[in-house]
Amino acid sequence: MWVTALLASATSCSGTDDEGDSSISSVTLSVDKTSITANGSDVATFTVKNGGNVVTSQVELRCLTTNKPVSDNKFSTTEAGTYEFQATVNGMASNKVTVVANAVVESKYLRQICVMDFTGAWCMNCPPFYRILNLLTTSDTYKDHCHLIAVHDNSEGEPNDPMEIQAGKDLISQFKITQFPQAVIDMRDVTANNQKEVTDALSRSLAEYPAHCGVAVKSVVSNGVANVTVKVTSETQDDYRLVLYVEEDNIKSPQLEATGLVNDNYNHRHVLRALASGSIIGDKLGTLTAGQEVSKEYTVTLDEAWKLKDLSFYALALDKNGYVNNMAVCAADGGDTDYILAK
């Protein structure tokens, strides 16, 4: 049976409203990408036009290879192969379009996941949520994959939060964080403050978003300045951006606890202290070909208030969608983390 896929109606000023017009001059089918990964999450999106205008109704889109209809003009699959598609509008057939679904290739690099904890010293629910995040990220399932970083907010309440920085405010704005606590996994999934949503997001990162690059990071400190080298090697041709954060662990500072009382000596973990890259969306590394390695140098002046022994650098390799594909962490004082290979 043919299934009608309804596209969202557009206004007449866009030139895409053909409601009520049954005349068909020519039907053309196009797709935003002709190659996807057969992981069930990589999606090809089709557009059907009649005489140059996007068709908004009476479209029948079918995969000829499987003889199945395509819902919502989107196609994804977990079966590798070559798939052919054709659209029909009022009985007139379009051209045929082919999409190749490439088999998922296991990366040689161990997938590393960035877990951002959006928190505040004034937030009484934040300490219990941190304990949930810590329990999950140190569990047997995720301990080799996850890295926590706490993004502090000082927008309301008491006590004040001296750990808020501009980069943190920029991240809060980017992810539209309006309630605390919340978590963001790999700069992709924004979760509520409950264990199930976080667990589901972590599971998706491992199952649906495999690594296609490796990250290595090295830091040497001299006279209060860290010279940091980050290397990224790609396994596929892709565009990358690089983000570098400074993280400090074990900061003693006041925190409102779930009891409603302020703990003046609360131990804040994995705190975002500074952004070393140009912005939170990263520095462009350009398009890397399969097997290509690129290296980038950073010079970071360390704040005298930071404890060097508790400082680390978080290097995040973002894909073309702005999501963390892989990352690496090293100690600021003489840290040297090479590419981590999958076991």
MIROZA-366809 format. One record per residue (C-alpha): residue in one letter; z, x negated, y. Coordinates in steps of 0.02 Angstrom, whole numbers, plus 50000, padded with zeros to 5 digits. Each point is the difference from the previous one (the first is absolute). Example, Ala and Ser with C-alpha at 12.3 -4.5 7.8 and 13.67 -1.06 7.14 Angstrom:
// residues 2
A503904938549775
S499674993150172
This chain:
// residues 343
M500005000050000
W499584994050172
V501504998650115
T499835002350188
A500824986350102
L500425006250174
L500014987150138
A501105002850152
S499105009450138
A499564990450157
T499715006450177
S498255003550064
C500104985850126
S500044987649855
G498355006149933
T500735003349828
D500265018950002
D498675008149892
E500985015849957
G498855014949990
D498434989349996
S499225002049829
S498434990050041
I499854983949903
S498834986550062
S500574985349894
V501594995349907
T500634982250002
L501494992849909
S500904984050053
V501614991349948
D501184988850099
K500044986849863
T498914997249848
S501294989549907
I501805004649959
T501354993649885
A500345011049849
N501865001250032
G500115018550038
S500464997150183
D498454991750074
V498955014450069
A498165002150046
T499695013850130
F498345009250009
T499125007950149
V498665013449981
K498785003650142
N498705013350029
G498664994150118
G501164987050075
N501495011750023
V501544998749892
V500045015249885
T501645009350005
S499715013349868
Q498985004949847
V500034982249934
E499984996849813
L500384981749961
R499934994149821
C500164983949902
L498434999649894
T500704986649886
T501485010549942
N499235017050041
K501575004550097
P500235006950176
V500764989250136
S501455007650095
D500264997450187
N498484988450005
K501074985749933
F499834990149839
S501214988449911
T500174995249818
T500934989249876
E498444997449893
A498884985550046
G498155003750007
T498525005450107
Y500045017850065
E498575010050075
F500255014550121
Q498935013650077
A500345014250122
T499195017050011
V499995011750151
N499325017649974
G499024994049850
M499224984850085
A500474983449919
S500404984050092
N499594982149959
K501034991749865
V501384987750041
T500784987249882
V501804993750003
V500554985549891
A501805000749939
N500564982349961
A501284996749864
V501724995150059
V500194981249980
E501754993649974
S500494988250138
K500634982849957
Y501265001950143
L501645009149981
R500045015550111
Q501314998650137
I500605015750093
C500665001250177
V501425012750020
M500435003650182
D501705008150027
F500065009150168
T501825000150049
G501254999350143
A501794994650028
W500395017550067
C499285008649844
M501375005349879
N498745004349863
C499164983050008
P501264989949896
P499895012149851
F498094999650009
Y500004981050003
R501035000449840
I498655010849920
L498634988050057
N500994985049940
L500325008349831
L498145003649976
T499304983550063
T501204989649894
S499755010449843
D499134992549849
T498425009850042
Y499784993750178
K501054984450026
D498524988349978
H498935010050121
C501005006750147
H500554992550165
L501115009950119
I499944998250188
A501115010550115
V499235006550161
H501385004550124
D499995013650131
N501155001750151
S499375016450070
E501585010349984
G501835000949955
E501414987749983
P500244986149962
N498554991750089
D498804990449890
P499674982350065
M498764996849859
E498635011050074
I498454990250054
Q498335004950076
A499064997649836
G501205012249918
K499685012950136
D498144997549975
L500175003049813
I501045015650031
S498635006450114
Q498604995449879
F500785009249853
K500685014350108
I501784997549941
T501025013950078
Q501445001249878
F501124986349935
P500094993149870
Q498244999349931
A499004987549900
V498194994450012
I499234992249846
D498614987250025
M499655007150174
R499205014749910
D501255012749932
V501325007150117
T501415007149893
A501495011150031
N501724992949971
N500125004649817
Q499844989949841
K498595010049922
E498784997950145
V500344981450010
T499824998049812
D498355009550001
A499344989250142
L500494983849912
S499185006149841
R498395004150094
S499964982650076
L500034992049829
A498915012449907
E498685004950128
Y499904985450122
P499814983949901
A500004983250085
H498304992950042
C500684984750091
G501384987349986
V501144994050140
A500924983450017
V501164994850142
K500864983850049
S501214996250143
V500644983750073
V501325000350139
S500224986150127
N501005000650161
G500185018849996
V498155003249970
A499265006249836
N498244994849953
V499385013249879
T498444999049893
V499355015849917
K498594999749873
V499045015049934
T498764999549855
S498945015249965
E499395005549829
T498715011950073
Q498975000750158
D501095008850126
D500655000150178
Y501784993950031
R501294999150138
L501594989749994
V501725005150062
L501454987750010
Y501805006050026
V501634990650023
E501415007449895
E501864996150007
D501245004949865
N501875003050007
I500275004350183
K501765005950038
S499955013850130
P500745017650025
Q499315014549898
L500445018449992
E500415003749818
A499805016349903
T501875002950024
G499695002350187
L500954984050040
V499264984250076
N500094984549892
D500094985650126
N499604987149868
Y498585008449906
N498824988349908
H498215004150055
R498704994249876
H498194994350019
V499875003350187
L498344998650092
R500334987050135
A498294996050072
L498135002249984
A499124983249987
S498225006749986
G499045007250146
S500415018149962
I500715011549867
I498235003549939
G499764981549968
D498854985750046
K498205001249941
L499564988749855
G498245007349990
T499015004149844
L500464989249852
T498834998249852
A500604999749821
G500954983849968
Q500084995150184
E501624993150071
V500475000650184
S501494991650084
K500875004350163
E501324990250095
Y501435007350102
T501264991550113
V501615010050019
T501414995550118
L501635005049916
D501325009250100
E501624990350011
A500975015649949
W499105000949833
K500814991749848
L498694988149931
K500675000849822
D499735018949998
L498265000250079
S498405003749905
F498185003050040
Y499105015349932
A498104997749992
L499045016249973
A498145000649956
L499315016750059
D498405007649931
K498645008250104
N501025016250005
G501514991150073
Y501025001149840
V500944985749919
N498974993849854
N501144985349962
M501334989350084
A501114984949982
V501734995050062
C500714982750030
A501584992850075
A499794993950179
D500894983749965
G498854990549882
G499365015249906
D498434997949897
T499375015349903
D498404996849905
Y498855013649935
I500985010749877
L498995003149844
A500135015549892
K500924997549838
